[in-house]
Amino acid sequence: MRSEAEIREQYDFLKAELDSPEMRHEGVREMFTYYRRALGWVLEEEHM
């Protein structure tokens, strides 16, 4: 199982990638949005 720090690092990386100007293709952007949302849910559930 990954540590909270590893998950947060991935979450921050994805957030930065989504905000970058290179992320123009809507399908790729949508995929990363879903992945980012899933990571957020995992973090939220672990701390409830």
Phi, psi and omega in degrees: 000141182279151179281163179300321180298319179295318180294317179297322179298316178295318180299313180296321178298312180296321179298316179296320179297318180297327181277350183285149181293341179289342181278076184254333182286119187300323180296318179292317178301317180296317179300314179294326178297316178296318180295317179298318178298317180297318178297321178298318178297319180298312179299318181295315182294326181290340185248016178273000000 
